[in-house]
């Protein structure tokens, strides 16, 4: 399992700030997020995924025990 932390618009779309999900590739974790929270699909494509602070995408591994941050683009300067 991993701990997923949602921020800003991602948290709003998911309806939760944090949750456990199965580990796997970044694509597999994205699919699990959408399966659990269909509304997040509209936001997720614009989000960066960081596993323990390192950006992951596609087939990149999100190992068991990792914390995955789901970060939508932020405005500001």
Rosetta blueprint (number, residue, H / E / L):
1 X L
2 X E
3 X E
4 X E
5 X E
6 X E
7 X L
8 X H
9 X H
10 X H
11 X H
12 X H
13 X H
14 X H
15 X L
16 X L
17 X L
18 X E
19 X E
20 X E
21 X E
22 X L
23 X L
24 X E
25 X E
26 X H
27 X H
28 X H
29 X H
30 X H
31 X H
32 X H
33 X H
34 X H
35 X H
36 X H
37 X L
38 X H
39 X H
40 X H
41 X H
42 X H
43 X H
44 X H
45 X L
46 X L
47 X L
48 X E
49 X E
50 X E
51 X E
52 X L
53 X L
54 X E
55 X E
56 X E
57 X L
58 X L
59 X L
60 X L
61 X E
62 X E
63 X L
64 X L
65 X L
66 X L
67 X E
68 X E
69 X E
70 X E
71 X E
72 X L
73 X L
74 X L
75 X L
76 X L
77 X L
